[in-house]
Amino acid sequence: MSDTKVLTPQKAQEYWQRTKNLMWVVLVIWFLSGFVVHAFAPALNQIRILGFPLGFYMAAQGSLIIFVWLIFWYVNRQNRIDDEFGVSED
């Protein structure tokens, strides 16, 4: 069984502040790619990529690509924060 790493109250507060900030960044990116881009789909449809309107492309493919990228980016950033504070998993 691994020993539990104890953070001082100040370090714990800094850790959770960094984690919360990361969460808010992820939520903003998610909201922008999930809702805002789709709200402007009619205007984006004036631009065509490979014969498809850009609004359709962003709704059908672009958002999904951003969501998958966002998952991997979030995990990488959170692992760095965990390593920095010494609370990473083995």
C-alpha positions in Angstrom: 0.0 0.0 0.0 1.4 3.4 -0.9 1.8 6.1 1.7 -0.5 9.0 1.6 1.0 12.3 0.5 0.0 15.1 2.8 -0.2 18.7 1.6 0.1 21.7 3.8 -3.2 23.7 3.9 -1.5 26.4 1.8 -0.3 23.9 -0.8 -3.7 22.2 -0.8 -5.4 25.5 -1.5 -3.0 26.3 -4.3 -3.5 22.8 -5.8 -7.3 23.2 -5.8 -7.1 26.7 -7.2 -5.0 25.5 -10.2 -7.3 22.5 -10.6 -10.4 24.8 -10.6 -8.8 27.2 -13.1 -8.1 24.3 -15.4 -11.7 23.1 -15.1 -13.0 26.6 -16.0 -10.7 26.7 -19.1 -12.0 23.3 -20.2 -15.6 24.3 -19.7 -15.1 27.5 -21.7 -13.5 25.7 -24.6 -16.3 23.0 -24.4 -19.0 25.7 -24.4 -17.5 27.6 -27.3 -17.0 24.6 -29.5 -20.3 22.9 -28.5 -22.7 25.9 -28.6 -21.3 29.1 -29.8 -19.9 27.7 -33.1 -23.2 26.1 -33.8 -25.1 29.3 -33.1 -23.1 30.9 -36.0 -23.6 27.9 -38.3 -25.8 29.8 -40.8 -23.1 32.5 -41.2 -20.4 29.9 -41.4 -22.3 28.0 -44.2 -21.2 30.8 -46.6 -17.7 29.2 -46.5 -17.2 25.9 -48.2 -14.6 23.2 -47.5 -14.4 20.2 -49.9 -17.9 21.1 -51.1 -19.4 21.1 -47.6 -20.6 24.2 -45.8 -18.3 25.1 -42.9 -21.2 25.3 -40.5 -22.1 21.7 -41.3 -18.5 20.6 -41.1 -18.0 22.2 -37.6 -21.2 20.6 -36.4 -20.6 17.1 -37.8 -16.8 16.8 -37.4 -15.1 19.8 -35.9 -16.7 19.8 -32.5 -16.1 16.1 -32.1 -12.4 16.6 -32.9 -12.2 19.4 -30.4 -13.9 17.4 -27.7 -11.5 14.4 -28.1 -8.5 16.8 -28.2 -9.8 18.5 -25.1 -10.0 15.3 -23.1 -6.3 14.4 -23.9 -5.2 18.0 -23.2 -7.0 18.1 -19.9 -5.6 14.8 -18.7 -2.1 15.9 -19.6 -2.4 19.3 -17.8 -4.0 17.7 -14.7 -1.2 15.2 -14.6 1.4 18.0 -14.7 -0.4 19.8 -11.8 -0.5 16.5 -9.8 3.2 15.9 -10.4 4.1 19.4 -9.4 2.3 19.0 -6.1 3.4 15.5 -5.5 -0.1 13.9 -5.5 0.2 12.0 -8.8 -0.9 8.4 -9.1 1.8 5.7 -9.4 
